[in-house]
Amino acid sequence: MESHYVEGMALAPDGRTFATSSWNGTLIFWDAVARKQLEEILANPQGYVNTLAFSPDGETL
């Protein structure tokens, strides 16, 4: 996770996917089994995303 200082982390209900958030406003989705990055998005251009939680069905972060 180069240049992605982890501020928050949430595990999806499927147990396979997790997301991390960072001080720079990015979210990264990961495949926990394959240990690979799935997607990176800029969620907050102004900065910090501190807390994450998945909905019970795993469709919403």
N, C-alpha and C positions, 0 to 999 in steps of 0.2 A: 504494500500500500504506500508506495513512494508518494510523498507530498499529500497524503490523506491522513492527517492526524485525527484519530477516531474520538469523537465526542459522544456518540450514541450508537447503540446497536440493538437490533430487534431480530428475533428468529420467527420466521413464518410458521403457521400451524402445520405445514407439511413437513417440517423438520429438515427440509432440503435447502431452502433458500433463507438467506439472511441479508439484512441491509445495514450499512454503516453510514453515519453522518459525520461531517467535519466542520471545522471552524470556517472554512472557505465557502460554505453553503452548498457543497456537493453531497449527493447521496450515491452510494455504490451498492448495487445488488450483486450478491455472490451465490454461487452454487457451492454449498458446504461439502457435498460429497466429492465433486470433481475438483474442488479448491480452485475455482476459476471465477474471474469477474464476468458478470453477465451484462451489466449496463451501468453507465455513469450518467447522472443528470445534474444540472445546476438547479437546485430547488429554491435557493434564496440568494440572489445576487448581492444582497446587503451583508451577508455573512452567516454567522452561526446557525446550525441546526443541531440542537442539543439532545432532544428526546425523540425517540421513535417508538411506534407500536403498530403492529399489524391488526387488522380487524379479524374477528374469529374465523371468517371464511378465507382469509388470506388474500382477498382481492384488493384491499385498500391498505395503504401505509399511512 
